[in-house]
Amino acid sequence: VKKEPIAGKIYFLPDGKHLSSALINTQKRDAGFFNHPVLITEAERDSGLIYFYACTKERPNVIRALDMALRIGTSSVNDGPGVLRLAPDSNAMAMETWVNLEQRYWTHFSDLQSWDIDVRIDPNDLGKLDSRITELEADQNRFIYKPLPRPMTTMEPGTVLMLLKEPSSPTRGTPVLILENTYPNFRFLPIKRLEDNINFAITTKTQRYSTAPRTLCLAISKEPKVGHDGTPVVLLEPDSPELRGDS
């Protein structure tokens, strides 16, 4: 592609073996990922980098079950938060197409090719992507969803973040509560679901864990109450989503 990248426009990602940049190959190795349309959401003019989501005509089962995709509309009519309407002068995709929000990728703009149809999302609808991503992160789908990088310098104490695990781990990360931010250093406490704590629920699943005594654990609650064994609770802010389970 020789022209400047356009946010909200559909492009084509060719076979990874023929790309001049190695960036995308370090993020995705599945051959089925390539030779498909992609939706650019952001472009950096100085670096030549673009950020994009993969598009697909059939959503994987997990993506469909978690509603982790937005459909590309067929007109400029607003069909709701789950549909990205087209720009007024845009053509439509030849078949039903979904934007897979499982992960946002990046590569050099020179790696992309023009799509054979001029398809552009209405700029006002790109905000639907951010809204759905925020909802996915708030839903705590941390075992599947890959949150976007966030600036850490201004992260306030009391924020729940994901602490990344080793690549070999079966889960991407574990939640932690930030106590102090002296970027790039942080003080934090781990958060664990009660069902994973041997002191609260003795099950086959929890017997492999070694955790602190009950008196050294504080429950996280949406409402003021007395915690276990007379302990206080850690209150969530009124507008904060709850965790996936009792923690």
Secondary structure, DSSP 4 states (H G I P E B T S, - for coil): --SPP-TTBEEEE--GGG-S-STGGGT---GGGSSEEEEEEEE-TTT-EEEEEEEESS--HHHHHTT-EEEE-SSSS---TTEEPBPTTPPPPSS--EEEEEEEEEEEGGG-EE-SS--BB-GGGTHHHHHHHHHHHHTT-TTT--PPP---TTPPTT-EEEEE--TTSSSSEEEEEEEEEETTEEEEEE---GGG-TTT---TTGGG-----GGG--EEESS----GGG--EEEPPTTSPPPSS--
